[in-house]
Amino acid sequence: MILNLSDRLSRLSANTRLVIWLVLLAAMALLAAQALNRGAGVQSDILAMLPKIQEDPLTQRAIDRVEQQLANRIYLGVVSPDQATAVKGAKQLLSALQGAPEAFTQVQSADMQGAQALNRFYFPYRFHLLTTQQKDLLASGQLAKLEANTLAQLYNAFGYANSQLLSQDPLLLYPELLKQLSPQRRLKVVDGILVGQELAQDATDRTSLNKDRQGNSVAIVMAKGVGSAFNPKAQELQLAKLQEAINQMRQSLGSEQRVSVLKGGALFHAAAATTQAKREVSSLGLASLIGVILLVWLAFRSIMPLTIAALTIATSLLFALSATLWIFTQVHLLTLVFGTSLIGIAIDYSFHFYCERLQSQKADSGITATNAVARVFPAASLALLTTVIAYLAIGLTPFPGMQQVAVFCAAGLLGAYLTLIFAYPKLASSAMKPGDRALGLAARYLNAMQTIARPLSGLKGVALAAGLLLVAIFGLNRLGVNDDIRALQQSPLSLTQGEQRLRQVMSGGTDNQFILVRAETAEELLTRLEALSPTLGSLQHQGVLGNSVNLARYLPSQASQQEAYRLQGQIYNKLPQVLARIGLEGDLAPSLMASFEASVNETITPNNFFASLAGELFAPLWLAPDGTDAQAHAHAHAHAHAHAHAQIQAQAQAQAQTQASDKTSDSDGATYGAIVLLGGITDLHALTQAIGPLSGVTLVDKVQDISDVMAKYRSLTLSLLGLALVVAGLIFSLRFGLKMALWITAVPALAALLTLAGLGLAGSPLTLFHALALILVFGIGVDYSLFFAESHRGEGVMMAVFMSACSTLMAFGLLAFSQTPAIHYFGLTLLLGIGLTFVLSPFIHTLTRIDK
């Protein structure tokens, strides 16, 4: 079939082929223009590339709610030995960021109005509210201890007793309740600004640097960025406004003031990763570009092969971009980064064409470009078919990133192939300079391979195969996997240390994991939240958990409120005696008793709580089944709890949108839910074990779920790669026979196997990015094998393979030296894989010739 197609093409003149190629270029350009008119463009948000997992409705709503409230937040700490200076600096930062609404919103520090709102809301319901200690004392009949506490407050100069409060709350139960509602924290409020103190982390932390830090005041400012922290445009705007605000603050305070700013949040990690990646790609890219130019010049001593190679790559990118924009509307920057790997394959067509011409003109000086195209046509066609099949197989996965990369690369390779077939006969028809030296070197290398291979056909061959197998087994046995997305983050030490200092001041922050509690009714949900509270308290006491935000603290169940009312009845049933024992006038009793009896049915409900200003603080944590829940009331106040439980997000890639699986179904959408925020987790396994027995309680772990997704698609990619090898072998057997097909597929298969073993020996854990790089190793390995199998004289192919391997290693192998983990993994795999492919392909080619 391929030979028949080659014969038909050979009947077309070079000019006709060029016209066809130009028409194809025009069609793809028109396709791209139409896509751009429809609003197509470049997508720069990394989160858009991650796969979406179908969650049950309640879990998905919880995930969306947490992301909406806590994502893209930044935290700043103005550090100074002088508290007044730190507060002044924080005020100036607060004012400057509030003046940049295009970059930041919800800019705040302490929210005094929120605390006052809590006080105003709870007081009318005081007869239905008690602290845990108050409940225990009343339940055990120890009213005398409550009376003693009241007397202590009455005679304490710094107590909170006053005549108005005593007339409505004679035992001063309500102030203790307010203290329980306030989260435990090391922060204090100074002139409307949250302020903390830097302390040594432990008793052994006595370095001079930490001694200098001890006693520093840290004034906290929080804000939420407009747009995703991973969007380069939003990132650039926010960083510019923030730096401008910091510069203005420092100028205002004066150079004599020792002031520094601690930073925390995904914005700073994303910005650091972007800067590092740009720096590395630009420097390594420039080095590889210069290397490829020198390689082509030294091989062909002409500018024309370089021009044709550039034209091939340009056409390849046009086809790739047009197809991707047309199908997906948006092409992602990550697709462009990984998609540029097609250059390593597309340029091979140019190398094989010119090397075939060099080799052929030694025997026939009249060889034309059309003849050279005809000779490489079968191998190029099979190589295109198998490589495109591999990419499209990867594209079948429900991973948006992989789908885009598959379409981009498949379309790009098609464009390079069509350029070879239709443009080269005309555009690359100029005479070639003699290449005897380069071809001679290639011939000597092949002869050396044949010399090595000849004695290996017997027992020595078996011994060599056994040795390679042992090395592979040893390396594979040491190969581990690490799909944790946190391992893909390499932020500068100055950033991570500063963020850790800020976390310590802010009592640990809020982690990415949270607890989702669900129930069929609101009352059942509140009961389950109350049942969860002792477990969380125990975990905090054990040091497993730093803090938590549980609605049960602020919204007690009806059963709990009725129990508190019943217990307070012990006080009001003996009110005259109680008043007498604490020295209050007896005439207070009638009005107090009337207030107590009138409030019998006045309880806090979710409806009246979330309709209040106090409830708005916690509205994002409540999920009602009809969807018209507390979210409608959640404005800026929803972040007041962040004063003690502020989120310091430490992940670059980490803001991914794939989420945790919930084992409980919620298909009817009639379930209530509540989110419990967690902070300072030190033992995630212990936390999971502790909440496991509780009914309706699950841990939603975004980081772990993203890692699970990465693991899933790593395994799927490797499986599809194995399937692609099998399919390629079957296709090759139709042309070469089964035995030769096995030899051809042995190159990429063995290269991939030894690459994985090499990763194990190098101590590099296997990730999705290694698997993606193996796709390129497969494509290039198949190309090398096919061209050797089709060639009657191997020196031209050897020269082309050498140039291809060098250009690919210079373009992508250098990425192994990157400090960005994902890029490093991609480059390291290519460095090993392409190097092994280069060594194996002529060796196996020589063995096939010996076998013949």
LUMTORKOL-27923 format. One record per residue (C-alpha): residue in three letters; z, y, x. Coordinates in steps of 0.05 Angstrom, whole numbers, padded with zeros to 5 digits, always signed. Each point is the difference from the previous one (the first is absolute). Layout:
BEGIN
ALAZYX/...
This chain:
BEGIN
MET+00000+00000+00000/ILE+00019+00048+00056/LEU-00064-00017+00038/ASN-00042+00011-00062/LEU+00031+00068-00010/SER-00012+00016+00073/ASP-00074-00018-00008/ARG-00007+00045-00060/LEU+00032+00058+00036/SER-00044-00010+00060/ARG-00061+00016-00044/LEU+00027+00070-00012/SER-00021+00053+00050/ALA+00052+00040+00039/ASN-00018+00063-00040/THR+00009-00036-00066/ARG+00067-00026+00021/LEU+00022+00070+00021/VAL-00020+00028-00068/ILE+00041-00054-00034/TRP+00059+00017+00044/LEU-00006+00074-00016/VAL-00003-00015-00074/LEU+00063-00042+00006/LEU+00035+00057+00037/ALA-00021+00050-00053/ALA+00025-00047-00055/MET+00068-00008+00033/ALA+00005+00075+00013/LEU-00015+00013-00074/LEU+00053-00051-00020/ALA+00051+00036+00043/ALA-00020+00068-00029/GLN+00008-00026-00071/ALA+00068-00029+00018/LEU+00022+00067+00029/ASN-00024+00036-00063/ARG+00044-00046-00040/GLY+00060+00024+00039/ALA+00001-00053+00056/GLY+00036+00019+00063/VAL+00048-00023+00054/GLN+00068-00027-00021/SER+00054+00016+00052/ASP+00061-00028-00035/ILE+00018-00066+00033/LEU+00039-00022-00063/ALA-00065-00003-00039/MET-00024-00058+00043/LEU+00059-00046-00014/PRO-00007-00055-00052/LYS+00032+00008-00068/ILE+00044-00055-00027/GLN+00006-00010-00075/GLU+00073+00008-00017/ASP+00034-00009-00066/PRO+00001+00067-00037/LEU+00073+00017+00012/THR-00002-00014+00074/GLN-00063+00040+00008/ARG+00031+00059-00037/ALA+00061-00005+00045/ILE-00043+00000+00062/ASP-00040+00059-00024/ARG+00064+00038-00018/VAL+00031-00010+00068/GLU-00064+00020+00035/GLN-00007+00061-00043/GLN+00070+00024+00013/LEU+00011-00019+00072/ALA-00069-00003+00033/ASN-00025+00054+00047/ARG+00069+00030+00009/ILE+00021+00033+00065/TYR+00070+00014+00027/LEU+00018+00054+00050/GLY+00065+00010+00037/VAL+00014+00067+00034/VAL+00047-00018+00058/SER+00046+00050+00033/PRO+00070-00001+00032/ASP+00015+00058-00046/GLN+00003-00018-00075/ALA-00016+00071-00022/THR-00063+00000+00043/ALA-00022-00067-00028/VAL+00010+00023-00072/LYS-00037+00065+00013/GLY-00058-00037+00031/ALA-00003-00049-00059/LYS-00001+00057-00049/GLN-00059+00031+00036/LEU-00037-00066+00001/LEU+00016-00010-00074/SER-00029+00069-00017/ALA-00062-00009+00043/LEU-00017-00069-00029/GLN+00012+00025-00071/GLY-00051+00054+00016/ALA-00053-00053+00015/PRO-00011-00035-00068/GLU-00069-00023+00021/ALA+00033-00046+00052/PHE+00071-00015-00026/THR+00036-00006-00065/GLN+00071-00017-00021/VAL+00028+00036+00061/GLN+00076-00003-00003/SER+00066-00012+00034/ALA+00064-00001-00041/ASP-00008+00005-00076/MET+00063+00032-00027/GLN-00030+00006-00069/GLY-00006-00076-00003/ALA+00075-00009+00015/GLN+00018+00051-00053/ALA-00045-00035-00050/LEU+00037-00066+00011/ASN+00066+00034-00014/ARG-00024+00033-00064/PHE-00031-00063-00027/TYR+00056-00050+00011/PHE+00060+00040-00022/PRO-00011-00008-00076/TYR-00002-00076+00011/ARG+00062-00003+00043/PHE+00039-00044-00049/HIS-00052-00056+00011/LEU-00001+00005+00076/LEU+00048-00027+00052/THR-00004-00017+00073/THR+00007-00073+00021/GLN+00070+00014+00027/GLN+00021+00035-00064/LYS-00025-00058-00042/ASP+00039-00050+00043/LEU+00065+00040-00005/LEU-00005+00008-00076/ALA-00022-00073-00010/SER+00062-00023+00038/GLY+00046+00048-00036/GLN+00014+00044+00060/LEU-00002+00066-00036/ALA+00057+00026+00044/LYS-00046+00000+00061/LEU-00049+00045-00035/GLU+00056+00046-00020/ALA+00025+00002+00072/ASN-00070+00019+00024/THR-00001+00056-00051/LEU+00067+00027+00024/ALA-00026-00002+00072/GLN-00059+00043-00020/LEU+00044+00048-00040/TYR+00043+00015+00061/ASN-00056-00001+00051/ALA-00022+00070+00021/PHE-00070-00027+00013/GLY-00004-00042-00064/TYR-00050+00011-00055/ALA+00050+00007-00057/ASN-00003+00062-00045/SER+00026+00016-00069/GLN-00068-00004-00034/LEU-00015-00068+00029/LEU+00070-00026-00016/SER-00007+00021-00072/GLN-00060-00046-00007/ASP+00014-00054+00052/PRO+00076-00005+00009/LEU-00002-00057+00051/LEU-00057+00032+00040/LEU-00043-00062-00007/TYR-00066+00039-00002/PRO+00002+00030+00070/GLU+00009-00069+00030/LEU-00060-00023-00041/LEU-00043+00057+00029/LYS+00020-00021+00070/GLN-00023-00071-00015/LEU-00067+00026-00027/SER-00011+00038+00065/PRO-00030-00047+00052/GLN+00040-00011+00064/ARG-00033+00040+00055/ARG+00012+00034+00066/LEU-00040+00061-00021/LYS+00032+00064-00025/VAL-00028+00061-00033/VAL+00002+00065+00037/ASP-00029+00061-00034/GLY-00048-00043-00041/ILE-00022-00042+00061/LEU+00017-00072+00014/VAL+00033-00006+00068/GLY+00021-00061+00040/GLN+00029-00013+00069/GLU-00030-00041+00056/LEU+00047-00055+00023/ALA-00006-00055+00051/GLN-00026-00064-00031/ASP+00056-00043+00029/ALA+00057+00002+00049/THR-00045-00021+00058/ASP-00049+00056-00013/ARG+00026+00046+00053/THR-00062+00022+00038/SER-00002+00072+00021/LEU-00057+00013-00049/ASN+00041-00026-00059/LYS+00060+00038+00023/ASP-00041+00063-00003/ARG-00022-00018-00071/GLN+00069-00014-00026/GLY+00025+00058-00041/ASN-00070+00028-00014/SER-00009+00024-00071/VAL-00063-00024-00035/ALA-00024+00040-00060/ILE-00046-00040-00046/VAL-00063+00022-00035/MET-00043-00047-00043/ALA-00069+00008-00029/LYS-00057-00040-00029/GLY-00070+00008+00028/VAL-00059+00016-00046/GLY-00047-00059+00007/SER+00007-00064+00039/ALA+00030+00002+00070/PHE-00057-00045+00021/ASN-00054+00048-00023/PRO-00023+00037+00063/LYS-00014+00065-00037/ALA+00068+00001-00035/GLN+00032-00022+00065/GLU-00032+00057+00040/LEU+00020+00052-00052/GLN+00072-00023-00005/LEU+00010-00004+00076/ALA-00030+00070+00009/LYS+00045+00031-00053/LEU+00061-00036+00027/GLN-00012+00021+00072/GLU-00011+00071-00023/ALA+00067-00001-00037/ILE+00036-00030+00060/ASN-00030+00053+00047/GLN+00021+00056-00047/MET+00071-00029-00004/ARG+00007-00003+00075/GLN-00026+00071+00010/SER+00049+00025-00052/LEU+00059-00036+00030/GLY-00016+00024+00070/SER-00013-00039+00064/GLU+00073+00001+00020/GLN+00018-00046-00058/ARG-00003-00074+00016/VAL-00036-00027-00061/SER-00042-00062-00008/VAL-00032-00033-00061/LEU+00005-00074-00017/LYS-00057-00028-00042/GLY-00005-00061-00044/GLY-00052-00026-00049/ALA-00067-00036-00002/LEU-00037+00065+00014/PHE+00022+00003+00072/HIS-00014-00074+00014/ALA-00069+00005-00031/ALA-00016+00063+00039/ALA+00023-00032+00066/ALA-00043-00062-00014/THR-00060+00043-00018/THR+00006+00042+00064/GLN+00009-00062+00044/ALA-00059-00037-00032/LYS-00046+00060+00007/ARG+00020+00010+00073/GLU-00011-00073+00017/VAL-00064-00010-00038/SER-00031+00064+00029/SER+00018-00018+00072/LEU-00016-00074-00005/GLY-00062+00016-00041/LEU-00026+00048+00053/ALA+00011-00051+00054/SER-00037-00054-00039/LEU-00058+00047-00016/ILE-00010+00018+00073/GLY+00005-00074+00018/VAL-00054-00021-00050/ILE-00047+00055+00022/LEU+00008-00021+00073/LEU-00009-00074-00019/VAL-00066+00012-00036/TRP-00026+00046+00055/LEU+00017-00049+00056/ALA-00032-00058-00038/PHE-00065+00033-00022/ARG-00006+00062+00044/SER-00028+00037-00061/ILE+00024+00047-00054/MET-00043-00032-00054/PRO+00044-00063-00009/LEU+00060+00045-00008/THR-00037+00042-00051/ILE-00021-00061-00040/ALA+00071-00027+00003/ALA+00027+00066-00027/LEU-00053-00001-00055/THR+00021-00070-00020/ILE+00072+00019-00004/ALA-00015+00063-00040/THR-00042-00039-00050/SER+00055-00052-00004/LEU+00052+00054-00017/LEU-00046+00031-00052/PHE-00008-00066-00037/ALA+00075-00014+00006/LEU+00022+00068-00026/SER-00051+00002-00056/ALA+00018-00069-00027/THR+00075+00013+00006/LEU-00003+00068-00035/TRP-00044-00028-00054/ILE+00045-00059-00016/PHE+00069+00029+00012/THR-00012+00075-00010/GLN+00048+00013+00058/VAL-00004-00025+00071/HIS+00067-00004+00035/LEU+00013+00024+00070/LEU+00029-00068+00016/THR-00066-00032-00021/LEU-00036+00046+00049/VAL+00048-00020+00056/PHE-00006-00075-00010/GLY-00072+00006-00025/THR-00022+00028+00066/SER+00007-00070+00027/LEU-00069-00013-00029/ILE-00026+00043+00058/GLY+00019-00056+00046/ILE-00046-00047-00038/ALA-00054+00050-00021/ILE-00014+00021+00071/ASP-00011-00073+00018/TYR-00067+00001-00035/SER-00023+00053+00048/PHE+00026-00037+00061/HIS-00033-00066-00021/PHE-00066+00034-00015/TYR-00005+00035+00067/CYS+00025-00059+00040/GLU-00052-00044-00035/ARG-00054+00049+00020/LEU+00024+00001+00072/GLN+00001-00075+00004/SER-00067-00010-00036/GLN-00038+00052+00040/LYS+00014-00040+00064/ALA-00045-00055-00028/ASP-00046+00044-00041/SER-00007+00073+00019/GLY-00035+00013-00066/ILE+00060-00017-00043/THR+00007+00050-00057/ALA+00059+00026-00039/THR-00026-00039-00061/ASN+00000-00065+00039/ALA+00070+00013+00026/VAL+00025+00012-00071/ALA-00033-00064-00023/ARG+00036-00039+00055/VAL+00069+00026-00017/PHE-00012-00002-00075/PRO+00026-00071-00015/ALA+00065+00008+00038/ALA+00011+00071-00027/SER-00013-00024-00071/LEU+00049-00057+00004/ALA+00052+00044+00034/LEU-00006+00052-00055/LEU+00005-00053-00054/THR+00063-00033+00027/THR+00035+00065+00018/VAL-00014+00032-00068/ILE+00026-00064-00034/ALA+00064+00006+00040/TYR+00010+00073-00018/LEU-00016-00011-00074/ALA+00050-00058-00002/ILE+00053+00048+00025/GLY-00023+00050-00053/LEU+00017-00050-00055/THR+00074+00012+00012/PRO+00036+00049-00047/PHE+00016+00045+00060/PRO-00035+00068-00007/GLY+00000+00011+00074/MET-00032-00067+00016/GLN-00051+00009-00056/GLN-00023+00067+00028/VAL-00003-00026+00072/ALA-00041-00060-00024/VAL-00051+00042-00038/PHE-00003+00052+00056/CYS-00013-00051+00055/ALA-00047-00044-00040/ALA-00043+00059-00021/GLY+00002+00029+00071/LEU-00024-00065+00031/LEU-00056-00004-00050/GLY-00022+00070+00020/ALA+00000-00019+00074/TYR-00040-00064-00015/LEU-00052+00038-00041/THR-00007+00050+00056/LEU-00014-00056+00049/ILE-00053-00031-00045/PHE-00036+00062-00026/ALA+00013+00057+00050/TYR+00000-00034+00068/PRO-00073-00022+00000/LYS-00021+00073-00002/LEU+00057+00041+00029/ALA+00018-00048+00057/SER-00072-00015+00022/SER+00002+00040+00065/ALA-00009-00040+00064/MET+00061-00031+00032/LYS+00019+00010+00073/PRO+00008-00065+00040/GLY+00070-00029-00007/ASP-00004-00054+00053/ARG+00068+00016+00031/ALA+00038-00003-00066/LEU-00036-00062-00023/GLY+00011-00033+00068/LEU+00075+00011-00005/ALA-00001-00030-00070/ALA-00041-00061+00024/ARG+00048-00013+00057/TYR+00060+00003-00047/LEU-00034-00050-00047/ASN-00015-00046+00059/ALA+00072+00003+00020/MET+00021-00019-00071/GLN-00049-00058+00002/THR+00027-00022+00068/ILE+00071+00001-00029/ALA-00020-00034-00064/ARG-00041-00057+00029/PRO+00058-00042+00027/LEU+00041+00013-00062/SER-00040-00045-00046/GLY+00044-00061+00015/LEU+00074-00009+00013/LYS+00005+00068+00032/GLY-00024+00031-00065/VAL+00052-00038-00038/ALA+00053+00022+00049/LEU-00021+00073-00007/ALA+00000-00005-00075/ALA+00069-00031+00002/GLY+00025+00055+00046/LEU-00026+00054-00046/LEU+00031-00036-00059/LEU+00068-00002+00034/VAL-00004+00074+00017/ALA-00020+00016-00072/ILE+00057-00042-00028/PHE+00051+00032+00047/GLY-00024+00070-00018/LEU-00004-00014-00074/ASN+00069-00030+00001/ARG+00026+00066+00029/LEU-00040+00043-00049/GLY+00045+00034-00050/VAL-00016+00043-00060/ASN+00027+00068-00017/ASP-00025+00031-00065/ASP+00057+00050-00005/ILE-00034+00068-00010/ARG+00057+00033+00037/ALA-00024-00034+00064/LEU-00065+00041-00007/GLN+00038+00065+00010/GLN+00008+00029+00070/SER+00029+00069-00011/PRO+00021+00042+00060/LEU+00071-00013+00024/SER+00018+00073-00010/LEU-00018-00006-00074/THR+00036-00065-00013/GLN+00062+00022+00037/GLY+00002+00066-00037/GLU-00009-00034-00066/GLN+00056-00049+00015/ARG+00047+00058+00016/LEU-00018+00031-00067/ARG+00011-00066-00037/GLN+00070-00005+00031/VAL+00018+00070-00023/MET-00027-00013-00070/SER+00039-00066-00007/GLY-00058-00047+00007/GLY-00052+00027-00047/THR-00037-00040-00053/ASP-00037-00063+00020/ASN-00067-00025-00026/GLN+00032-00058-00037/PHE+00031+00011-00069/ILE+00031-00043-00054/LEU-00032-00006-00068/VAL+00046-00021-00058/ARG-00031-00019-00067/ALA+00026-00019-00069/GLU-00023-00004-00072/THR+00045+00057-00025/ALA+00027+00063+00030/GLU+00072-00023-00008/GLU-00015-00067+00034/LEU-00033+00038+00057/LEU+00060+00045+00010/THR+00046-00061-00002/ARG-00042-00033+00055/LEU+00003+00063+00042/GLU+00075+00000-00006/ALA+00002-00073+00020/LEU-00041+00018+00061/SER+00048+00055+00023/PRO+00054-00046+00030/THR-00053-00038+00039/LEU-00028+00065+00029/GLY+00070+00024+00016/SER+00016-00065+00036/LEU-00065+00005+00040/GLN+00017+00071+00021/HIS+00070-00022+00021/GLN-00031-00056+00042/GLY-00048+00049+00033/VAL-00062-00035-00029/LEU-00016+00062-00041/GLY+00011+00073+00017/ASN-00005+00030-00070/SER-00031-00008-00068/VAL-00017+00041-00062/ASN+00018-00040-00062/LEU-00007+00030-00070/ALA+00063-00039-00020/ARG+00040+00054+00036/TYR-00028+00055-00044/LEU-00019-00035-00065/PRO+00054-00051-00021/SER-00014-00052-00053/GLN+00026+00007-00071/ALA+00048-00058+00012/SER+00027+00034+00062/GLN+00009+00066-00036/GLN+00035-00032-00059/GLU+00046-00037+00048/ALA+00017+00067+00034/TYR+00015+00031-00068/ARG+00044-00058-00019/LEU+00039+00004+00065/GLN+00009+00075-00006/GLY+00030-00015-00068/GLN+00062-00023+00038/ILE+00008+00072+00023/TYR-00013+00034-00066/ASN+00041-00048-00041/LYS+00060+00022+00041/LEU-00023+00070+00013/PRO+00065+00038-00015/GLN+00039-00044+00049/VAL-00055+00005+00052/LEU-00001+00076-00005/ALA+00075+00002+00006/ARG+00001-00044+00063/ILE-00050+00044+00036/GLY+00034+00065-00022/LEU-00053+00026-00049/GLU+00015+00034-00066/GLY+00002-00047-00060/ASP-00040+00048-00044/LEU-00063-00022+00039/ALA+00004-00069-00034/PRO-00031+00016-00068/SER-00064+00032+00027/LEU-00007-00053+00054/MET+00009-00056-00050/ALA-00051+00032-00047/SER-00051+00006+00056/PHE+00012-00072+00019/GLU-00009-00027-00070/ALA-00060+00044-00015/SER-00037-00028+00061/VAL+00005-00073-00021/ASN-00076-00004-00012/GLU-00021+00051+00052/THR-00029-00043+00056/ILE-00052+00009+00053/THR-00067-00033-00018/PRO-00064-00003+00040/ASN-00032+00048-00049/ASN+00052+00056+00006/PHE+00011-00012+00074/PHE-00073+00006+00021/ALA-00011+00058-00048/SER+00052+00040+00039/LEU-00008+00038+00065/ALA+00048-00049+00033/GLY-00043-00059-00023/GLU-00063+00031+00030/LEU+00031-00014+00068/PHE-00006-00075-00012/ALA-00057-00005-00050/PRO-00048-00033+00049/LEU+00046-00059+00006/TRP-00005-00018-00075/LEU-00059-00039-00029/ALA-00003-00004-00076/PRO-00047-00051-00032/ASP-00042+00050-00039/GLY-00019+00039+00062/THR+00027+00065-00029/ASP+00062-00006+00043/ALA+00039+00046+00043/GLN-00059+00014+00046/ALA-00021+00057-00046/HIS+00065+00036+00018/ALA-00005-00011+00075/HIS-00016+00063+00037/ALA+00027+00026+00065/HIS+00070-00021-00019/ALA-00020-00072+00006/HIS+00010+00006+00075/ALA+00071+00026+00001/HIS+00027-00069+00016/ALA-00039+00004+00065/HIS+00055+00044+00028/ALA+00039-00062+00018/HIS-00054-00052-00004/ALA-00060+00037+00030/GLN-00061-00041+00016/ILE-00021-00002+00073/GLN-00065-00039-00001/ALA-00017-00032+00067/GLN-00069-00031-00010/ALA-00076+00020+00018/GLN-00032-00044-00034/ALA+00046-00011-00029/GLN-00003+00037-00066/ALA-00040-00053-00028/GLN-00008-00009-00075/THR+00003-00076-00007/GLN+00066-00019-00032/ALA+00051-00055-00009/SER-00011-00058-00047/ASP+00050-00006-00056/LYS+00015-00071-00024/THR+00018+00021-00071/SER-00056+00010-00050/ASP-00003+00062-00043/SER-00063-00012-00039/ASP+00024+00030-00065/GLY+00018+00067+00032/ALA+00064+00003-00042/THR+00050-00004+00057/TYR+00047+00054+00025/GLY+00006+00010+00075/ALA+00042+00039+00050/ILE-00013+00014+00073/VAL+00057-00004+00050/LEU-00015+00037+00064/LEU+00027-00029+00065/GLY+00013+00029+00068/GLY+00024-00022+00068/ILE-00018-00074-00008/THR+00020-00040+00061/ASP-00010-00071-00025/LEU-00055-00008-00051/HIS+00010-00075-00006/ALA+00074+00008-00016/LEU-00018+00052-00052/THR-00051-00046-00033/GLN+00050-00058+00000/ALA+00055+00043-00031/ILE-00041+00025-00059/GLY-00037-00066-00011/PRO+00050-00030-00050/LEU+00001+00063-00043/SER-00041-00004-00064/GLY-00059+00047-00007/VAL+00010+00029+00070/THR-00056-00003+00052/LEU-00013+00033+00067/VAL-00065+00038+00006/ASP-00019+00002+00073/LYS-00064+00039+00011/VAL-00001-00010+00075/GLN+00007-00075-00005/ASP-00052-00004-00055/ILE-00051+00039+00041/SER+00015-00047+00057/ASP-00010-00060-00046/VAL-00067+00028-00021/MET-00020+00009+00072/ALA+00020-00072+00014/LYS-00040-00024-00060/TYR-00064+00035+00021/ARG+00010-00019+00073/SER+00000-00073-00021/LEU-00057+00011-00049/THR-00042+00035+00053/LEU+00009-00058+00049/SER-00015-00050-00054/LEU-00064+00036-00020/LEU-00018+00004+00073/GLY+00005-00075+00006/LEU-00042-00008-00063/ALA-00052+00048+00029/LEU-00005-00045+00062/VAL-00012-00061-00044/VAL-00053+00037-00040/ALA-00033+00025+00063/GLY-00002-00070+00029/LEU-00034-00026-00063/ILE-00052+00055+00003/PHE-00014-00012+00074/SER-00008-00075-00011/LEU-00060+00014-00044/ARG-00036+00031+00059/PHE+00029-00034+00062/GLY+00029-00065-00025/LEU+00072-00019-00008/LYS+00016-00012+00073/MET-00028+00067+00024/ALA+00033+00036-00059/LEU+00067-00027+00022/TRP-00012+00026+00071/ILE-00019+00069-00027/THR+00061+00006-00045/ALA+00044-00027+00055/VAL-00005+00067+00037/PRO+00033+00045-00053/ALA+00046-00056-00022/LEU+00025-00014+00071/ALA+00003+00074+00017/ALA+00043+00014-00062/LEU+00045-00059+00015/LEU+00011+00020+00073/THR+00009+00072-00021/LEU+00057-00020-00045/ALA+00029-00042+00056/GLY-00007+00059+00047/LEU+00037+00044-00049/GLY+00056-00051-00001/LEU+00003-00002+00076/ALA+00000+00077+00003/GLY+00057+00002-00050/SER-00040+00040-00051/PRO+00019-00019-00072/LEU-00057-00016-00048/THR-00015+00054-00052/LEU-00053+00018-00050/PHE-00033+00045+00052/HIS-00008-00059+00047/ALA-00034-00038-00056/LEU-00047+00058-00015/ALA-00020+00004+00073/LEU-00016-00075+00000/ILE-00053+00015-00052/LEU-00036+00041+00052/VAL+00011-00055+00052/PHE-00032-00048-00049/GLY-00061+00045-00012/ILE-00013+00013+00074/GLY+00013-00073+00020/VAL-00051-00024-00051/ASP-00050+00050+00026/TYR+00008-00022+00072/SER-00006-00074-00018/LEU-00062+00010-00044/PHE-00038+00040+00051/PHE+00014-00051+00054/ALA-00021-00057-00047/GLU-00065+00034-00018/SER-00018+00021+00070/HIS-00044-00043+00045/ARG+00016+00041+00062/GLY+00073+00020+00001/GLU+00002+00056+00051/GLY-00023+00053-00049/VAL+00052-00022-00051/MET+00053-00003+00055/MET-00015+00071+00019/ALA+00004+00023-00072/VAL+00065-00038-00012/PHE+00029+00031+00063/MET-00018+00070-00024/SER+00025-00015-00070/ALA+00066-00026+00025/CYS+00009+00059+00047/SER-00017+00051-00053/THR+00046-00033-00051/LEU+00058-00005+00049/MET-00009+00072+00020/ALA-00004+00022-00072/PHE+00057-00041-00028/GLY+00033-00040+00056/LEU+00029+00065+00027/LEU+00038+00007-00065/ALA+00047-00055+00026/PHE+00032+00055+00043/SER+00016+00042-00061/GLN+00072+00016-00017/THR-00015-00003-00074/PRO+00018-00072-00021/ALA-00057-00012-00050/ILE-00052+00026+00049/HIS+00032-00038+00057/TYR-00002-00065-00038/PHE-00073+00010-00020/GLY-00020+00017+00071/LEU+00040-00056+00033/THR-00032-00052-00045/LEU-00069+00026+00015/LEU+00015+00003+00075/LEU+00020-00073+00000/GLY-00051-00024-00051/ILE-00062+00034+00027/GLY+00019-00018+00072/LEU+00006-00073-00019/THR-00064+00002-00041/PHE-00037+00028+00059/VAL+00025-00056+00045/LEU-00011-00056-00050/SER-00068+00017-00029/PRO-00043-00011+00063/PHE+00044-00059+00020/ILE-00011-00036-00067/HIS-00074+00021+00002/THR-00006-00034+00067/LEU+00033-00063-00027/THR-00049-00002-00058/ARG-00058+00003+00048/ILE+00030-00056+00042/ASP+00008-00041-00064/LYS-00073+00010-00015/
